[in-house]
Every structure is written in structure tokens, then in C-alpha cells.
Amino acid sequence: MRRWWPLVAVGLGAFMLLVDVTIVNVALPAMADELGTSFAGLQWVVDGYALALAALLLGTGTLADRLGHRRVYVGGLGLFGLASLGCALAPSTGMLITGRLLQGAGAAAMFATTLALLGTTYHGRDRAVAFGVWGAVNGGAAAAGPVVGGLLTEHLSWRWIFAVNVPVAALAVAITLWTVAGGTGAGRRRLDPLGIVTFTIAAAATTYGLIRGGEQGWTGPDSWAPLLVAAVALVGFVAVARRVAEPMLDLGLFRHRAFVGLLGAGALLSLSAWAMLPYASLWMQHRLGLGPVAAGLVILPMSLVSFVVPLVMGRFGHGVPARWSVAGGLLLVGVGDVLQARIQAGSGAGVLVPGMVCVGLGAGLALPPLSSALLGTVPRERAGMAGGALNAARQLGLALGVAVLGGIVSAVAPGGPAGPAAEVAEVAEVAAALTTSYLVAGGAGLVGAVLTVVLVGATAPSRADAPTRTGAAAAGGRTPRPGEAGAEEVAAGGAEARRPAGTPLGRS
């Protein structure tokens, strides 16, 4: 049993940070009333967290490779817990937004290291189970946010959606220090400060531009100017990466079809599976008159399915090629979106449930092999970079989806899904807008499935089986020669593989 405590520590952190992406949506009305501000003023309570999380993921992953994954994970937990306490006590909107930005920074440090911690702690069949549980937590947390937020807001206070994180973060820190082996990281590696700065600017400006474009349209400078800054910063990032000896992100990885395919699949999975949830929640609460808890309960079946499926796959899907697991999951997500694209003027919330269940099934099938297979494309010492890259792609895909799909909703129905429906024509417009957006989301899922089949190798495993496989794969399937990429990992892999999960209790 002790070998699973590191998984508990990682699962607690991942659940907290992912729930906080959506948990505040249902609490915005109560926040506006107590803080005396408008909904527009509170928009950055939601967006600030997403902005910091997406912008800092890859940079914190790279730092973790150098400083040690456990050290950075514990630091992220501490910052997240303190920032949550600040949000719970915030006397004004400005202080609340500041707390959310700090929460996002802590969440980035946690999210960038979760995959690396699991990949170095578990091996063989245990690793498949661990990634299955991690995928279950990811899938369940994304949809559980509205339910948890609704319960806390209705029965306690909106401040409790933040306060509850404090003891959970403290517990996760204690379990991590107790059971997760410490490490010094790849201290011999040089930092790439210019790469970290340029990528962070590019990711932050992209996320900001997408958020503003979705809110205000794409013609104003608030939308296109940040995207222009992002393009310039990205060019600078590539130039730096080509010149430094040890770049933050090895651009050579993009010559590998599997790496590109899995990153693209991650972005399209987030877009197709979860980008419509805010608009569905608004439609159910403002157009259908459901309360926060009732609206969350409509989403609950998707949460349950996306939680259970990865557990089953981790137990019985051992060795299934990632190509088919990920592609099949994306296909199911696309079909689920199409099933939800049946909203009409007189539809109730139940019209969404069959499609949501299908989306939950697909997300649960795709997420664990997607994560573990990507780790198998890089050496162990770059696991933080790979995890940060995948999670950054997922967050940017979600931001793009929310912006684009929200733009479609606004274009078809200028009133959007929020606000009372006074006219029959307006109700029909909203139904048509949501249906169109769901069809676009479904198309993204189908594109992701095709992309995965084309780019990801037919024999790619659904998990990173053993630490020695990465090194062998880097050498074309053979044992690498001394000095070749992966050689050090192969040399050290046997000793690492013999260490039972959860021991020893090293310190970092």
C-alpha cells in the first residue's frame, strides 16, 4: 500500500489545480454582490489563473529538471496554498485577482512536475496504473469544479472555494515529503534564461490575446496586439533555442512525428472536450434557470465516466498502443460533441447528457496514454520539460477553444447564453449558436483523431514502460553508445528500476 502514497500526493495537487480552473465560474454572482463589482471586473478572476498557468508551465518544468522535481512540486504546493488563503481573505477585486495570478504560478509548478514525478517513481504495470489514476483525476476534476463550487457557494460562502485548498495543500506537502524520493535534478545543466523569458512572454501574450478576442472580438488592438507580441516573442524564443547549447525546449524533438502528434492531440483534446463547458453552464443557469448545484449535477455523469475509464484502462489496458487509445478517445469526444449539437429552443438540460457521457468516455480513454507516451519520447532528465510542454499545449488549446467557440456563440447569438430569454427568436438564436459551436468542437476532436493516427507510430506504447526504454528509443531501438543521447539513462536505469515506489525518502 505504501507504494501508492506518492500517487496520492500527486493526485491531490493535480485535482486542486484543475478544479480551480472551473470552480469559480458558478461563484461569480456571489463574488460580485459581496465585493461590489461588475461581472466584467470579475472576469479576470477566471482568466488570470488560466493566463499564469499557461504562461509558466514550460518554464517551471525546465527549472524542475535542473532543481529537482520534488522540490519544485512542493514549492508549487506551498505557493498555491498561500495564494488560496489570500483569495479567501481578499477584501477587494484587485486583491482577489492578484491571489488568482499567484495561484496560477503555483499551479504551473505543480502541473509541470506531476508527470515527471510519476514517471520516475513507478515502473512496469504500476506505472500503467499510476497514469490511469492520474488521467482519472484530470478528467474528473475538470468537470467536478462546477459541482464543488456550487455546493460550497450555496451552503457556505464563495470564500470557501479557496479556503478549502489550504488544508489539502498542506496534506499534499506532508505526504510528498514523507513518501516521494528527493533528487538533486540535472544540476549540471545550464539554465536558459532567455528561452524561459521569451517563451513565457509568448505564451502569456497568446493566452491574453485569445481571451480578449473571445470577449471583445478580433478587430480591436486589445486582441491582435498581444498576438503580435506573442509572434515576435516566439521568433525570439526559436532564435535563442537554436544558439544556446542547452535550450529550454529542444527544437530537435519537433522532428519526431510522435512528439508533434501527441502535443497536437493534447491541445485538440482540451479544445474539443472542455472548451464548451463554460457556455453550457451559462446556458443552463441563465437560460434554463437551474441553480449552480443543479447545473453541476448535469455535468456529473461526464465527471464520473472520465474518472472511472482511466482506472479501468490502467488496470486492463496494459500495453495497448497509444496511437489507438488516443485516437479512439478523440474520436469518441468528437462524437460526443456532435451528440450535444441537438439543442433547440425548447430543449432542457437533459439533451446534453448522452453527449457528455460520450465525451467523458473519450477523454478518459485518451488522456493517460497521451501523457505517458509523450514522456517516452524524451530522456528521463528532460521529463519536466516534456510534461510542461504537453500541459502548456493543453492549456493553450483550452484557451483557444474557449475564445473561438465563444466568438462563434457571440456571432450567431449576440446576446450569448447568459441573460434571461425574453423573446422566442432570441431563444432560437442561442440554441443555434450552441449547436454550431458544438459541431466545431466535434470537428476538432475528429481532426485530433486523424492527426494521431497519421503521426504517432503504430507500435507506440500507451505508457512509458521502463526508464531504460527512452534511452534505447533515442538510439533507434538499440542500446545507445557512450556519449549518445540516452546512454546515461540506460546505464542508470537498472538501479532505478529496482527501487520500490515510494522509497527511499531522499531529501531535496
HELIX and SHEET records of a PDB file:
HELIX    1   1 ARG A    2  TRP A    4  5                                   3    
HELIX    2   2 TRP A    5  THR A   22  1                                  18    
HELIX    3   3 ASN A   25  ALA A   27  5                                   3    
HELIX    4   4 LEU A   28  LEU A   35  1                                   8    
HELIX    5   5 PHE A   39  LEU A   67  1                                  29    
HELIX    6   6 HIS A   69  ALA A   88  1                                  20    
HELIX    7   7 THR A   93  THR A  121  1                                  29    
HELIX    8   8 GLY A  124  HIS A  155  1                                  32    
HELIX    9   9 TRP A  160  ALA A  163  1                                   4    
HELIX   10  10 ASN A  165  THR A  179  1                                  15    
HELIX   11  11 PRO A  193  GLN A  216  1                                  24    
HELIX   12  12 PRO A  221  ARG A  243  1                                  23    
HELIX   13  13 LEU A  251  ARG A  255  5                                   5    
HELIX   14  14 ARG A  257  TRP A  274  1                                  18    
HELIX   15  15 LEU A  277  LEU A  282  1                                   6    
HELIX   16  16 TRP A  283  ARG A  287  3                                   5    
HELIX   17  17 PRO A  292  PHE A  316  1                                  25    
HELIX   18  18 ALA A  322  GLN A  340  1                                  19    
HELIX   19  19 ALA A  349  LEU A  352  5                                   4    
HELIX   20  20 VAL A  353  LEU A  375  1                                  23    
HELIX   21  21 ARG A  380  ARG A  382  5                                   3    
HELIX   22  22 ALA A  383  VAL A  412  1                                  30    
HELIX   23  23 VAL A  424  LEU A  455  1                                  32    
HELIX   24  24 PRO A  467  ALA A  474  1                                   8    
HELIX   25  25 ALA A  487  ALA A  497  1                                  11    
END                                                                             
